[in-house]
Amino acid sequence: MDVTTLYSIGELSRRTGLSVRTIRFYSDSGVVAPTTRSPAGYRLYDLDALLRLELLGTLRELGMNLATIRRVLDRELSVAEVAAAHADAMDVQIRVLQRRQSVLRAVARRGADPEETKLMHRLTQLSGEERRRLIDEFVEGTFGTVDADPAAAMVRAATPDLPGDPSSEQVAAWVELAELVGDEAFRARMRRTARWQAAGRRLDIESDAGEELMDFTRRKVAAAIESGIDPLSDRAAPVIDDLIHRFAEVFARTPDREFRDWMARQFEEAHDSQVDRYWRLVWIVNGWKVVPNLIPVYPWLIHALRNDRDA
């Protein structure tokens, strides 16, 4: 094939895989102009036109628009420049699609109704700044604007930050968090519990029971949680009965229902199930690895103590 070879539209179509109609459109648009015409008036194209068409087809398959391609073909832009810009744009599109996919998976998992689906979509569409503002308003509404408040500082230090490509679990956790922080009753519970926790105060039952029993309790409950034992199930009964008897012996009390209720009230002083749920959701949204030693054991313990009161 030499540079003097001329091709008809039909021949270009066979060589490039583009339809005759498409080549005619590009020709009429001036993107790939004919080199000359035959005596009968048919358009003819040289090797340069063939190469332009092949590059044009490749760039179109990569999603570039015709105006940008024209600038590349006219050497106003390099292919590298266009490819870099287009790759950046595709990154944005991919993140959007991944987020939509995560929302859809979360909807399917939760069995969400149309209203909840719209809410989930709206919440995940918030910008990073808007999500931070939502948490800032929650912190200020809960603790006020005093910067020195250690409880507020503790909550701010663990601000949930939804990643650009969240998993369906992170999407669901973020939606649940957004619902929690807007609940005034939850804010009151967070205010009471977080200030206790931030102060590092020990519960009376912890001090009176002693470090050895408390360490044993944390290990036993953490093991139950890691084994997937529901605190309200029959499998939890041996664990909780053993702990009740150990505490009763230390406190010289009878391990009956009254003592069981007393233990639950003691542990509830600084632990609220909704607040513990908030921290768990923050871990999920931020993608933090769950450290077994930091698993909150008291919510499980309280639920188990409160279970089956009439037994």
C-alpha positions as CSV (number, residue, x, y, z in Angstrom):
1,M,0.0,0.0,0.0
2,D,1.6,3.3,-1.1
3,V,0.7,6.9,-0.3
4,T,-0.9,7.4,-3.7
5,T,-3.6,4.8,-3.0
6,L,-7.1,6.2,-2.9
7,Y,-10.1,4.6,-1.2
8,S,-13.8,4.9,-1.7
9,I,-16.1,5.1,1.3
10,G,-17.0,1.5,0.9
11,E,-13.3,0.5,1.0
12,L,-12.8,2.7,4.1
13,S,-15.8,1.0,5.7
14,R,-14.3,-2.5,5.2
15,R,-10.9,-1.5,6.5
16,T,-12.0,0.5,9.6
17,G,-15.2,-1.4,10.5
18,L,-17.1,1.9,10.5
19,S,-20.4,2.0,8.6
20,V,-20.6,3.9,5.3
21,R,-23.2,6.2,6.9
22,T,-20.9,7.0,9.8
23,I,-17.9,7.8,7.5
24,R,-20.2,10.0,5.3
25,F,-21.2,11.9,8.5
26,Y,-17.6,12.4,9.5
27,S,-16.8,13.6,6.0
28,D,-19.7,16.0,5.9
29,S,-18.7,17.3,9.3
30,G,-15.2,18.1,8.0
31,V,-13.5,15.8,10.5
32,V,-12.2,13.5,7.8
33,A,-12.5,15.4,4.5
34,P,-12.2,13.6,1.2
35,T,-8.9,13.9,-0.6
36,T,-10.4,14.2,-4.0
37,R,-13.4,13.0,-6.0
38,S,-13.7,10.5,-8.8
39,P,-14.7,11.7,-12.4
40,A,-18.2,10.5,-11.5
41,G,-18.2,12.7,-8.3
42,Y,-17.6,10.0,-5.7
43,R,-15.5,10.8,-2.7
44,L,-12.0,9.3,-2.5
45,Y,-9.7,9.2,0.5
46,D,-5.9,8.8,0.9
47,L,-3.9,7.0,3.5
48,D,-3.9,9.9,5.9
49,A,-7.7,9.9,5.8
50,L,-7.7,6.2,6.6
51,L,-5.4,6.7,9.6
52,R,-7.5,9.6,10.8
53,L,-10.6,7.4,10.7
54,E,-8.9,4.6,12.6
55,L,-7.8,7.0,15.3
56,L,-11.2,8.6,15.4
57,G,-12.9,5.3,15.8
58,T,-10.6,4.3,18.7
59,L,-11.1,7.6,20.5
60,R,-14.9,7.4,20.0
61,E,-14.8,3.9,21.6
62,L,-13.0,5.4,24.5
63,G,-15.9,7.8,24.9
64,M,-14.4,11.1,23.7
65,N,-16.7,13.6,22.0
66,L,-16.4,14.7,18.4
67,A,-15.3,18.3,19.2
68,T,-12.3,17.0,21.3
69,I,-11.4,14.4,18.7
70,R,-11.4,17.1,16.0
71,R,-8.8,19.1,18.0
72,V,-6.7,16.0,18.4
73,L,-6.8,15.2,14.7
74,D,-5.9,18.9,13.9
75,R,-3.0,18.6,16.4
76,E,-4.4,21.3,18.7
77,L,-4.3,18.7,21.5
78,S,-2.1,15.7,22.0
79,V,-3.6,12.3,22.5
80,A,-1.8,12.1,25.8
81,E,-3.4,15.3,27.1
82,V,-6.9,14.2,26.0
83,A,-6.3,10.7,27.5
84,A,-5.3,12.1,30.9
85,A,-8.3,14.4,31.0
86,H,-10.6,11.7,29.9
87,A,-9.2,9.3,32.4
88,D,-9.9,11.8,35.2
89,A,-13.4,12.3,34.0
90,M,-13.9,8.5,33.9
91,D,-12.7,8.3,37.5
92,V,-15.5,10.6,38.6
93,Q,-18.0,8.6,36.6
94,I,-16.8,5.3,38.1
95,R,-17.1,6.7,41.7
96,V,-20.6,7.9,40.9
97,L,-21.5,4.4,39.5
98,Q,-19.9,2.7,42.5
99,R,-21.8,4.8,44.9
100,R,-25.1,4.1,43.1
101,Q,-24.2,0.4,43.1
102,S,-23.6,0.6,46.9
103,V,-27.0,2.3,47.4
104,L,-28.8,-0.3,45.3
105,R,-27.2,-3.1,47.3
106,A,-28.0,-1.5,50.6
107,V,-31.6,-1.0,49.4
108,A,-31.8,-4.7,48.4
109,R,-30.3,-5.8,51.7
110,R,-32.5,-3.6,53.9
111,G,-35.7,-4.2,51.8
112,A,-36.1,-0.4,51.7
113,D,-39.4,1.1,50.6
114,P,-39.5,3.9,48.0
115,E,-39.2,6.7,50.5
116,E,-36.3,5.2,52.3
117,T,-34.6,4.6,49.0
118,K,-34.9,8.2,48.1
119,L,-33.5,9.2,51.5
120,M,-30.6,6.9,51.1
121,H,-29.8,8.3,47.7
122,R,-30.1,11.9,48.9
123,L,-27.9,11.4,51.9
124,T,-25.1,9.7,49.9
125,Q,-25.2,12.5,47.3
126,L,-24.2,15.0,50.0
127,S,-20.7,16.4,49.4
128,G,-17.9,15.8,51.9
129,E,-18.3,19.3,53.3
130,E,-22.1,18.9,53.7
131,R,-21.6,15.6,55.6
132,R,-19.1,17.2,57.9
133,R,-21.5,20.1,58.5
134,L,-24.2,17.6,59.4
135,I,-21.9,16.1,62.1
136,D,-20.7,19.5,63.2
137,E,-24.3,20.6,63.8
138,F,-24.9,17.3,65.7
139,V,-21.9,18.0,68.0
140,E,-22.8,21.6,68.6
141,G,-26.5,20.7,69.2
142,T,-25.4,18.0,71.7
143,F,-22.6,19.7,73.6
144,G,-22.8,23.3,72.7
145,T,-20.0,25.4,71.1
146,V,-17.5,25.1,74.0
147,D,-14.3,23.9,72.3
148,A,-12.8,22.7,75.6
149,D,-15.5,20.1,76.2
150,P,-13.7,16.7,76.2
151,A,-16.8,14.8,75.2
152,A,-17.3,17.1,72.1
153,A,-13.6,16.7,71.3
154,M,-13.9,12.9,71.5
155,V,-16.9,12.8,69.1
156,R,-15.2,15.3,66.7
157,A,-12.0,13.2,66.6
158,A,-14.0,10.3,65.2
159,T,-16.1,12.2,62.6
160,P,-17.6,9.7,60.2
161,D,-16.2,10.3,56.7
162,L,-18.0,8.3,53.9
163,P,-15.3,7.4,51.2
164,G,-15.8,8.2,47.6
165,D,-16.4,4.5,46.7
166,P,-18.3,3.2,49.7
167,S,-19.4,-0.4,50.2
168,S,-23.1,-1.1,50.6
169,E,-22.4,-1.7,54.3
170,Q,-20.9,1.8,54.6
171,V,-23.8,3.3,52.8
172,A,-26.3,1.7,55.1
173,A,-24.2,2.7,58.1
174,W,-24.0,6.3,57.0
175,V,-27.8,6.5,56.4
176,E,-28.4,5.1,59.9
177,L,-25.9,7.5,61.4
178,A,-27.6,10.5,59.7
179,E,-31.0,9.4,61.1
180,L,-29.4,9.0,64.6
181,V,-27.7,12.4,64.8
182,G,-31.0,14.2,63.8
183,D,-32.9,12.6,66.7
184,E,-33.1,15.0,69.7
185,A,-33.6,12.1,72.2
186,F,-30.5,10.4,70.9
187,R,-28.5,13.7,71.4
188,A,-29.5,13.7,75.1
189,R,-28.4,10.1,75.5
190,M,-25.1,10.8,73.7
191,R,-24.5,13.9,75.9
192,R,-24.9,11.9,79.1
193,T,-22.9,8.9,78.0
194,A,-20.1,10.6,76.1
195,R,-19.3,13.0,79.0
196,W,-19.0,10.0,81.3
197,Q,-16.8,8.1,78.9
198,A,-14.6,11.2,78.1
199,A,-14.0,11.8,81.8
200,G,-12.6,8.3,82.0
201,R,-14.6,7.6,85.1
202,R,-15.0,4.0,86.3
203,L,-18.3,2.6,87.2
204,D,-18.9,1.8,90.9
205,I,-19.5,-1.8,90.0
206,E,-16.1,-2.0,88.2
207,S,-14.2,-0.5,91.1
208,D,-16.0,-2.7,93.7
209,A,-15.8,-5.9,91.7
210,G,-12.1,-5.6,91.1
211,E,-9.8,-5.7,88.1
212,E,-9.5,-9.5,88.0
213,L,-13.3,-10.1,87.8
214,M,-13.8,-7.2,85.3
215,D,-11.0,-8.6,83.0
216,F,-12.5,-12.0,83.2
217,T,-16.0,-10.5,82.3
218,R,-14.6,-8.6,79.3
219,R,-12.8,-11.7,78.0
220,K,-15.9,-14.0,78.4
221,V,-18.3,-11.5,76.8
222,A,-15.9,-10.6,74.0
223,A,-15.5,-14.3,73.2
224,A,-19.3,-14.7,73.1
225,I,-19.6,-11.8,70.7
226,E,-16.9,-13.1,68.4
227,S,-18.7,-16.5,68.4
228,G,-21.8,-14.8,67.3
229,I,-23.8,-15.6,70.4
230,D,-27.0,-13.6,70.6
231,P,-27.4,-12.2,74.2
232,L,-31.1,-13.1,74.1
233,S,-30.4,-16.7,73.0
234,D,-30.2,-19.9,75.0
235,R,-26.5,-20.1,74.1
236,A,-25.9,-16.9,76.2
237,A,-27.5,-18.4,79.3
238,P,-24.4,-20.4,80.6
239,V,-22.2,-17.4,80.0
240,I,-24.4,-14.9,81.9
241,D,-25.3,-17.3,84.7
242,D,-21.6,-17.9,85.4
243,L,-21.0,-14.2,85.5
244,I,-23.9,-13.5,87.8
245,H,-22.7,-16.1,90.3
246,R,-19.2,-14.7,90.2
247,F,-20.4,-11.2,90.9
248,A,-22.9,-12.4,93.5
249,E,-20.0,-14.1,95.4
250,V,-17.9,-10.9,95.3
251,F,-20.8,-8.7,96.5
252,A,-22.1,-11.3,99.0
253,R,-25.5,-11.2,97.3
254,T,-28.0,-13.9,96.2
255,P,-27.7,-14.5,92.4
256,D,-31.5,-14.0,91.9
257,R,-33.6,-11.8,89.6
258,E,-33.2,-8.8,91.8
259,F,-29.4,-9.0,91.8
260,R,-29.5,-9.6,88.0
261,D,-31.5,-6.4,87.6
262,W,-29.2,-4.5,89.9
263,M,-26.2,-5.5,87.8
264,A,-27.9,-4.4,84.6
265,R,-28.6,-0.9,86.1
266,Q,-25.0,-0.6,87.3
267,F,-23.6,-1.2,83.8
268,E,-26.2,1.0,82.2
269,E,-24.8,4.0,84.0
270,A,-22.2,4.8,81.3
271,H,-23.4,2.6,78.5
272,D,-26.3,3.2,76.2
273,S,-27.2,0.8,73.4
274,Q,-27.9,3.6,70.9
275,V,-24.7,5.4,71.7
276,D,-22.7,2.2,71.4
277,R,-24.5,1.6,68.1
278,Y,-23.4,5.1,67.0
279,W,-19.7,4.3,67.6
280,R,-20.1,1.0,65.8
281,L,-21.5,2.8,62.8
282,V,-18.7,5.3,62.8
283,W,-16.2,2.4,62.7
284,I,-18.0,1.0,59.7
285,V,-18.3,4.3,57.7
286,N,-14.7,5.1,58.3
287,G,-13.6,1.6,57.3
288,W,-11.7,1.1,60.6
289,K,-10.6,-2.4,61.5
290,V,-12.5,-3.8,64.4
291,V,-10.1,-4.5,67.2
292,P,-11.3,-7.4,69.4
293,N,-10.0,-5.8,72.6
294,L,-12.0,-2.7,71.9
295,I,-15.3,-4.5,71.2
296,P,-17.9,-2.8,73.4
297,V,-18.9,-5.7,75.7
298,Y,-21.3,-3.9,78.1
299,P,-24.3,-3.6,75.6
300,W,-24.2,-7.4,75.1
301,L,-23.9,-7.9,78.9
302,I,-26.8,-5.6,79.6
303,H,-29.0,-7.2,77.1
304,A,-28.2,-10.7,78.5
305,L,-28.9,-9.5,82.1
306,R,-32.2,-8.0,81.0
307,N,-33.3,-11.1,79.2
308,D,-35.7,-13.7,80.7
309,R,-36.6,-11.9,83.9
310,D,-39.2,-14.3,84.9
311,A,-36.9,-17.3,84.6
